[in-house]
Amino acid sequence: MFFHFSAPGLGGGFVGVDVFFVISGFLIGGILWQELTQTGRLSLSHFYLRRFRRLAPAFVAMAVVTSVFAALILLPFEFRAFGKSLIAATVYLANVQFWREAGYFDTEADSKILLHTWSLSVEEQFYLAVPILMLALRHRPALLRGMLWLVFVTSTIACVALTPRWPSATFFLFPFRAWELLAGVLLAVEGQRRGWKWSFHPALSWVGIALLAGSIALVRAGDGFPGIQALFPVLGTALLIANGRQDNPVNRTLSARGPVFVGLISYSLYLWHWPVFTLSHYYREEYSGAVEAAAWMALAAVLAVLSWRYVELPFRRGRRISFPIALAGVGAASAVLLAIGAAAYLTDGAPARFRAETRVHIAASADFLQDTSRCTWRDTGPLAGLEVCEIGPEGAAPRVLIWGDSHLRAFMEGLALAAQETGTPGLLIWNAGCPPVFGVTKVETATTPAEDRACTTANATMLAALPDLAGIERVLLIGRWSYYATGTGTGRDAENRIEIAPQPGSGLEGADGQAALMDAALRATVNTLRQHFNAVHVLRQVPEIPFYDSRTIARRLARGDAPDRTEAALSVPRTTVLDRVAQAEVPLISMDSERKITLIDSWPELCDADRCGVMKAGQALYFDNNHLTNTGARALRHLFTPFLSADTAPRTEAVAAP
């Protein structure tokens, strides 16, 4: 909770989930093993009755209350996504859903109200598998122990080995997290077998608490977690548990009334803190300061205490609740939650809740994800390792190649429609935040080191593939050129930074500054492409509207802000845009005048003589401050007709030097 509310010094506070997994495995695994060894059998009905009574009531209460507030304030596409996540969480598949959503254009975390349920799904998937395994091998305890150890070792190795390549999968999916729960299970099993008194040397407790404190202070989210970093909080927790009865200052502190009470309410606190954080942050945009953040944390704590006292305890102590009654109750409650989720999903987020002027920007906020049904990751051939999207007539050999960053992805639907209209088959290859030029590397604050390395690898693959792209006649480059030349975003994403550096041996090492490096890299890239294709086209990036974001504007209007308060974010003076692109467009204008490239200009469609803006014919054509919506891409598709049809007639407006 303190980590999510941005308390200082707790950058690794999310390892609380790893601590939870070990404790859960120790407690639940110990109960199962004890029952198995003492009675020779397992009662799955009694086990799942305990699980229902422990987990379901508080979860249902949180989900129902959260659904009410989600319906009141979330935008339609967000409420639709909430409905989908509510369904997934109810059937314990939230971790799978959030894994599938992870990516560059993933929904913002502050609108994923049920994101925290991923860990509950992992836990319940574990407790579907382990009791069944124990039951199947109940007469062969040695084999059962061997299987538990084998799965533990396999899961650990897989997590550590695959995190650098598939960090989202290893973070969210059960097979890569099973070892953390099994660490607790095996600790309980071996402790019971060996008759441990759970009291050893005081140093174990000190090492355990040091590992936890170090993890909370030093571990960072990113492509290195869980991986080997997760070993430290897991080992620290295991050491604290193993030495839990030893009389030392660490254990006396953890056994005090305050920490014990936090433990009692911990499940409800986990359930409630994230919806309080996300909904409050969503509505407020930013907290006024530490005092407000503390007030919201206090609200989460109060809700947790109420949930523990009036929801958790009555159901856990209710002795008359039999397994059939519990099963029926859980089934009925689940049906209600599934109905709420289905209603939110099937009504497309109930857009009728909002006024017409709000729905303009709501439509833009929901109009960004493209149809990727014709996109595949190539396993073989010159483009192996790249995601390639086909456009134009199916089955025909590609005649054009379009290479770019997320701006290409934003134009995808317009390009696909134009390719169909002109009958031109082509290939789209895009990599978000990755300049489509050869000979450089990049480091970006908005991406992970793995994504930065993937950019370098993808561009190297493109360069190596050029001689083998037979039949392709023309190439089009699309990118956010001003971002790469200046090294910063603008307006609402001004904090984003990207550093471009020359690769050794690229011939670009002498460039003085990032703008000069991008100038040289663009010229060198065009020269290389001209050796393999008949023509090179480049799209002049769409004008950046610094402070526009469809989601933010829609949220402000939805909560009652006056429309005139949002006007300033909808357009910007043309001179401001010209100043922003001045350095980036020097090589483009130069190469266009030299007829080395054909520069395609989007500005006549998005600017008048004085201003550039997001609105056209009553529609918002932008998703955020630098990406068009699908509607905007389709509206501008005619810009690409000359490129697709090999018509190089003069443009309607010459691009002048800033």
ZAMARGU-4260 file (C-alpha; in steps of 0.2 Angstrom, whole numbers, plus 5000, padded with zeros to 4 digits):
<rodrens>
0) 5000/5000/5000 | 5014/5012/5004 | 5023/5008/4988 | 5007/5011/4978 | 5004/5028/4986
5) 5022/5033/4982 | 5029/5033/5000 | 5048/5038/4998 | 5061/5024/5000 | 5050/5010/4996
10) 5053/5007/4977 | 5052/4989/4979 | 5037/4988/4990 | 5028/4977/4977 | 5038/4962/4984
15) 5024/4962/4997 | 5016/4950/4985 | 5031/4938/4985 | 5030/4938/5004 | 5012/4934/5003
20) 5015/4920/4992 | 5027/4912/5003 | 5016/4914/5019 | 5001/4907/5010 | 5011/4892/5004
25) 5017/4889/5022 | 5000/4890/5030 | 4989/4881/5017 | 5003/4869/5012 | 5006/4865/5030
30) 4988/4862/5034 | 4986/4850/5018 | 5002/4840/5023 | 4997/4838/5041 | 4980/4832/5036
35) 4987/4820/5023 | 5000/4813/5035 | 4989/4811/5050 | 4973/4804/5042 | 4980/4797/5025
40) 4967/4807/5015 | 4962/4824/5010 | 4945/4831/5011 | 4944/4843/4996 | 4926/4849/5001
45) 4933/4854/5018 | 4948/4862/5010 | 4938/4872/4997 | 4925/4877/5010 | 4938/4885/5021
50) 4945/4894/5005 | 4927/4900/5001 | 4924/4907/5018 | 4941/4915/5019 | 4942/4923/5002
55) 4925/4925/4994 | 4915/4937/5006 | 4927/4951/5006 | 4931/4950/4988 | 4913/4951/4983
60) 4910/4966/4995 | 4925/4975/4987 | 4920/4970/4969 | 4902/4976/4971 | 4907/4993/4979
65) 4920/4996/4967 | 4908/4992/4952 | 4897/5006/4958 | 4910/5019/4959 | 4918/5012/4942
70) 4900/5015/4934 | 4900/5032/4941 | 4917/5039/4934 | 4925/5027/4922 | 4924/5032/4903
75) 4915/5019/4892 | 4931/5010/4886 | 4938/5010/4903 | 4921/5003/4911 | 4920/4990/4897
80) 4938/4985/4902 | 4933/4985/4920 | 4919/4973/4916 | 4931/4961/4907 | 4943/4961/4921
85) 4928/4959/4934 | 4923/4943/4924 | 4942/4937/4924 | 4944/4941/4942 | 4928/4931/4947
90) 4934/4916/4938 | 4952/4918/4945 | 4959/4922/4928 | 4964/4940/4931 | 4982/4936/4929
95) 4980/4929/4912 | 4970/4944/4906 | 4982/4957/4913 | 4997/4947/4905 | 4988/4947/4888
100) 4985/4966/4890 | 5003/4970/4894 | 5012/4981/4881 | 5016/4998/4874 | 4998/5003/4872
105) 4991/4995/4887 | 4977/5004/4896 | 4984/5015/4910 | 4986/5007/4927 | 4976/5020/4935
110) 4961/5014/4926 | 4964/4995/4930 | 4954/4995/4946 | 4955/4976/4948 | 4974/4974/4943
115) 4978/4968/4961 | 4967/4953/4959 | 4981/4945/4948 | 4990/4938/4963 | 4973/4931/4970
120) 4971/4922/4953 | 4989/4915/4954 | 4986/4909/4972 | 4969/4900/4968 | 4976/4892/4952
125) 4990/4885/4964 | 4977/4878/4976 | 4967/4870/4962 | 4983/4861/4957 | 4992/4856/4973
130) 4978/4848/4983 | 4974/4837/4968 | 4992/4832/4966 | 4993/4828/4985 | 4977/4818/4983
135) 4983/4808/4968 | 5000/4804/4977 | 4993/4802/4995 | 4999/4784/4997 | 5016/4788/4990
140) 5023/4803/5001 | 5041/4801/4995 | 5035/4803/4977 | 5024/4817/4982 | 5039/4826/4990
145) 5050/4823/4975 | 5036/4830/4963 | 5035/4846/4974 | 5053/4848/4974 | 5054/4845/4955
150) 5041/4858/4952 | 5049/4870/4963 | 5066/4869/4955 | 5058/4869/4937 | 5048/4884/4941
155) 5062/4893/4949 | 5074/4890/4934 | 5060/4895/4922 | 5057/4911/4931 | 5075/4916/4932
160) 5079/4911/4914 | 5064/4918/4905 | 5062/4935/4914 | 5074/4944/4903 | 5065/4938/4887
165) 5047/4937/4893 | 5045/4948/4909 | 5026/4950/4908 | 5023/4931/4907 | 5035/4928/4921
170) 5027/4941/4932 | 5009/4937/4929 | 5008/4918/4925 | 5006/4904/4938 | 5019/4892/4931
175) 5033/4906/4934 | 5026/4910/4951 | 5022/4893/4958 | 5040/4891/4965 | 5036/4906/4977
180) 5021/4897/4985 | 5030/4880/4984 | 5044/4888/4994 | 5032/4890/5008 | 5024/4873/5006
185) 5041/4864/5006 | 5046/4874/5021 | 5030/4867/5030 | 5033/4850/5024 | 5051/4848/5028
190) 5048/4857/5045 | 5034/4844/5050 | 5044/4829/5044 | 5060/4834/5053 | 5050/4840/5069
195) 5057/4858/5068 | 5053/4869/5083 | 5055/4884/5072 | 5068/4891/5083 | 5086/4892/5077
200) 5100/4905/5078 | 5095/4924/5080 | 5106/4927/5065 | 5093/4919/5053 | 5079/4932/5058
205) 5091/4946/5056 | 5097/4940/5039 | 5078/4937/5034 | 5073/4955/5039 | 5088/4962/5030
210) 5084/4953/5014 | 5066/4960/5015 | 5071/4977/5019 | 5084/4977/5006 | 5072/4971/4993
215) 5059/4984/4998 | 5072/4998/4996 | 5082/4992/4982 | 5072/4981/4970 | 5065/4990/4955
220) 5050/4986/4943 | 5055/4982/4926 | 5062/4968/4914 | 5073/4961/4928 | 5058/4956/4940
225) 5053/4944/4945 | 5069/4934/4939 | 5083/4932/4951 | 5078/4948/4961 | 5063/4938/4968
230) 5074/4926/4976 | 5079/4939/4989 | 5061/4943/4997 | 5056/4924/4995 | 5072/4918/5005
235) 5070/4932/5017 | 5052/4927/5021 | 5057/4909/5022 | 5071/4913/5035 | 5059/4923/5046
240) 5046/4909/5046 | 5059/4896/5049 | 5065/4905/5064 | 5048/4912/5069 | 5048/4906/5087
245) 5066/4911/5092 | 5067/4924/5105 | 5075/4939/5097 | 5071/4957/5094 | 5066/4954/5076
250) 5053/4941/5081 | 5047/4951/5096 | 5044/4966/5085 | 5034/4956/5072 | 5024/4948/5086
255) 5019/4965/5094 | 5000/4969/5094 | 5002/4982/5080 | 5010/4971/5067 | 4999/4956/5072
260) 4984/4967/5069 | 4990/4972/5052 | 4992/4954/5048 | 4974/4951/5053 | 4967/4964/5042
265) 4980/4961/5028 | 4968/4952/5016 | 4955/4966/5017 | 4969/4979/5016 | 4976/4971/5000
270) 4958/4970/4993 | 4953/4988/4996 | 4969/4999/4995 | 4971/4997/4976 | 4953/5002/4971
275) 4955/5017/4983 | 4971/5022/4975 | 4966/5020/4957 | 4949/5028/4959 | 4955/5042/4969
280) 4970/5045/4958 | 4959/5043/4942 | 4946/5056/4949 | 4959/5068/4956 | 4972/5066/4942
285) 4985/5071/4955 | 4985/5072/4973 | 4988/5089/4981 | 5003/5082/4992 | 5008/5070/5005
290) 4993/5074/5016 | 4980/5070/5004 | 4989/5054/5000 | 4989/5050/5018 | 4971/5053/5019
295) 4967/5041/5005 | 4978/5028/5014 | 4968/5031/5030 | 4952/5028/5020 | 4959/5011/5013
300) 4964/5006/5031 | 4947/5010/5038 | 4938/5001/5024 | 4950/4986/5028 | 4945/4986/5046
305) 4927/4987/5043 | 4928/4973/5030 | 4938/4962/5042 | 4926/4965/5056 | 4909/4964/5048
310) 4913/4954/5032 | 4927/4942/5035 | 4925/4937/5053 | 4906/4933/5053 | 4908/4921/5038
315) 4924/4913/5044 | 4916/4910/5061 | 4899/4904/5054 | 4899/4886/5059 | 4883/4882/5051
320) 4889/4886/5034 | 4891/4869/5025 | 4900/4865/5009 | 4884/4865/4998 | 4878/4881/5006
325) 4894/4889/5004 | 4895/4883/4986 | 4878/4889/4982 | 4882/4906/4990 | 4898/4908/4981
330) 4889/4903/4965 | 4876/4916/4967 | 4888/4930/4971 | 4899/4925/4957 | 4884/4926/4945
335) 4880/4943/4951 | 4898/4949/4948 | 4898/4940/4931 | 4882/4949/4926 | 4889/4966/4931
340) 4904/4963/4921 | 4894/4956/4906 | 4883/4972/4907 | 4898/4983/4907 | 4906/4974/4893
345) 4891/4971/4881 | 4885/4988/4883 | 4902/4995/4877 | 4904/5004/4893 | 4887/5012/4893
350) 4892/5028/4884 | 4875/5036/4886 | 4880/5040/4903 | 4889/5056/4896 | 4885/5072/4887
355) 4888/5074/4869 | 4903/5086/4870 | 4911/5073/4882 | 4907/5058/4870 | 4917/5067/4856
360) 4933/5064/4866 | 4927/5048/4873 | 4925/5041/4856 | 4943/5047/4852 | 4950/5038/4868
365) 4942/5022/4863 | 4947/5023/4844 | 4965/5018/4845 | 4968/4999/4845 | 4970/4993/4828
370) 4965/4977/4819 | 4980/4966/4820 | 4973/4950/4812 | 4985/4951/4798 | 5000/4954/4809
375) 5012/4939/4813 | 5029/4937/4821 | 5040/4930/4808 | 5050/4914/4813 | 5059/4912/4797
380) 5066/4922/4782 | 5074/4938/4782 | 5062/4947/4793 | 5063/4933/4807 | 5060/4940/4824
385) 5050/4955/4818 | 5031/4958/4819 | 5025/4960/4801 | 5008/4966/4796 | 5001/4964/4779
390) 4990/4976/4770 | 4981/4977/4753 | 4975/4962/4743 | 4978/4946/4752 | 4990/4933/4744
395) 4999/4945/4733 | 5017/4948/4734 | 5021/4964/4743 | 5026/4979/4733 | 5028/4992/4746
400) 5036/4992/4763 | 5031/5004/4777 | 5043/5005/4792 | 5041/5016/4807 | 5037/5018/4826
405) 5021/5020/4835 | 5015/5034/4823 | 5015/5020/4810 | 5004/5010/4821 | 4992/5024/4823
410) 4991/5026/4804 | 4989/5007/4801 | 4970/5007/4798 | 4971/5022/4786 | 4986/5014/4777
415) 4977/4997/4776 | 4961/5005/4768 | 4971/5015/4756 | 4981/4999/4751 | 4964/4990/4747
420) 4958/5005/4737 | 4973/5006/4727 | 4975/4987/4726 | 4993/4988/4732 | 5000/4974/4743
425) 5012/4979/4756 | 5021/4976/4773 | 5020/4986/4789 | 5034/4984/4802 | 5033/4995/4817
430) 5042/4996/4834 | 5036/5008/4847 | 5048/5022/4852 | 5061/5015/4840 | 5067/5027/4827
435) 5067/5019/4809 | 5085/5023/4805 | 5100/5012/4804 | 5116/5014/4815 | 5110/5020/4831
440) 5105/5014/4848 | 5092/5022/4860 | 5089/5023/4879 | 5071/5029/4883 | 5064/5033/4900
445) 5047/5027/4894 | 5053/5009/4890 | 5063/4995/4898 | 5081/4991/4894 | 5074/4975/4886
450) 5063/4986/4874 | 5078/4997/4870 | 5088/4982/4865 | 5074/4975/4855 | 5074/4991/4845
455) 5093/4989/4841 | 5090/4971/4836 | 5075/4975/4825 | 5084/4989/4816 | 5099/4977/4813
460) 5087/4964/4806 | 5079/4977/4794 | 5096/4982/4788 | 5101/4964/4785 | 5085/4959/4777
465) 5086/4973/4763 | 5094/4963/4750 | 5082/4949/4752 | 5066/4959/4750 | 5064/4956/4732
470) 5049/4963/4723 | 5047/4978/4735 | 5048/4994/4725 | 5045/5008/4737 | 5048/5011/4755
475) 5039/5024/4767 | 5047/5030/4784 | 5035/5036/4798 | 5041/5042/4814 | 5040/5055/4828
480) 5055/5064/4821 | 5055/5079/4833 | 5056/5067/4848 | 5072/5059/4842 | 5080/5075/4837
485) 5077/5084/4853 | 5077/5070/4865 | 5061/5075/4874 | 5043/5074/4873 | 5032/5089/4874
490) 5018/5096/4884 | 5009/5081/4894 | 5024/5069/4890 | 5038/5082/4892 | 5045/5071/4905
495) 5049/5057/4893 | 5067/5057/4888 | 5076/5047/4874 | 5095/5047/4870 | 5101/5042/4853
500) 5119/5036/4852 | 5129/5030/4837 | 5133/5011/4835 | 5152/5007/4834 | 5157/5006/4816
505) 5141/5015/4809 | 5151/5030/4803 | 5140/5041/4813 | 5152/5044/4828 | 5157/5061/4824
510) 5140/5069/4825 | 5139/5084/4837 | 5123/5082/4847 | 5107/5072/4846 | 5099/5083/4832
515) 5115/5081/4822 | 5116/5063/4825 | 5098/5060/4819 | 5101/5071/4804 | 5116/5060/4799
520) 5107/5044/4803 | 5092/5049/4792 | 5103/5054/4778 | 5113/5038/4779 | 5097/5027/4781
525) 5089/5035/4765 | 5105/5032/4755 | 5105/5014/4760 | 5087/5012/4756 | 5089/5020/4739
530) 5101/5006/4735 | 5087/4993/4737 | 5071/5002/4732 | 5065/5013/4718 | 5059/5027/4729
535) 5059/5032/4747 | 5045/5042/4755 | 5045/5050/4772 | 5029/5056/4782 | 5031/5073/4790
540) 5026/5069/4807 | 5008/5075/4812 | 5008/5091/4822 | 5010/5088/4841 | 4996/5096/4851
545) 5006/5097/4867 | 4993/5096/4881 | 4979/5085/4872 | 4975/5068/4878 | 4958/5061/4874
550) 4956/5052/4890 | 4961/5066/4901 | 4949/5078/4892 | 4935/5066/4893 | 4938/5063/4911
555) 4938/5081/4915 | 4922/5084/4905 | 4914/5069/4913 | 4916/5075/4930 | 4909/5092/4926
560) 4923/5104/4921 | 4917/5118/4910 | 4921/5114/4891 | 4929/5131/4889 | 4942/5125/4902
565) 4948/5112/4890 | 4949/5123/4874 | 4967/5127/4877 | 4972/5109/4875 | 4963/5106/4859
570) 4974/5117/4848 | 4991/5126/4847 | 4998/5140/4837 | 5006/5134/4821 | 5022/5143/4825
575) 5024/5133/4841 | 5023/5117/4831 | 5036/5124/4818 | 5048/5128/4833 | 5046/5110/4839
580) 5050/5102/4823 | 5063/5114/4817 | 5079/5103/4820 | 5071/5087/4815 | 5065/5093/4798
585) 5081/5100/4792 | 5087/5084/4784 | 5070/5080/4778 | 5067/5096/4769 | 5085/5095/4762
590) 5083/5078/4755 | 5066/5082/4748 | 5073/5097/4738 | 5087/5086/4732 | 5073/5073/4727
595) 5081/5059/4737 | 5065/5057/4746 | 5047/5062/4743 | 5040/5071/4759 | 5022/5067/4762
600) 5014/5082/4772 | 4999/5079/4784 | 4999/5097/4790 | 4987/5104/4777 | 4974/5092/4784
605) 4977/5097/4803 | 4982/5115/4803 | 4975/5131/4796 | 4986/5147/4793 | 4987/5150/4812
610) 4984/5135/4822 | 4985/5116/4822 | 4971/5106/4832 | 4964/5090/4835 | 4946/5094/4829
615) 4939/5092/4812 | 4921/5091/4807 | 4915/5089/4825 | 4927/5074/4828 | 4943/5073/4838
620) 4956/5065/4826 | 4969/5063/4840 | 4971/5050/4853 | 4985/5059/4863 | 4996/5074/4859
625) 5005/5065/4845 | 4995/5050/4839 | 4980/5050/4828 | 4965/5039/4831 | 4959/5026/4818
630) 4946/5039/4812 | 4960/5052/4810 | 4971/5039/4800 | 4956/5034/4789 | 4952/5053/4786
635) 4970/5056/4780 | 4972/5040/4770 | 4972/5049/4753 | 4989/5056/4758 | 4997/5039/4754
640) 4988/5036/4738 | 5003/5043/4727 | 5015/5032/4737 | 5004/5017/4735 | 5000/5019/4717
645) 5018/5025/4712 | 5011/5042/4708 | 5024/5055/4712 | 5014/5070/4707 | 5018/5086/4716
650) 5010/5089/4733 | 4996/5101/4735 | 5007/5111/4748 | 5026/5112/4748 | 5034/5110/4764
655) 5044/5125/4768 | 5059/5126/4780 | 5054/5133/4797
</rodrens>
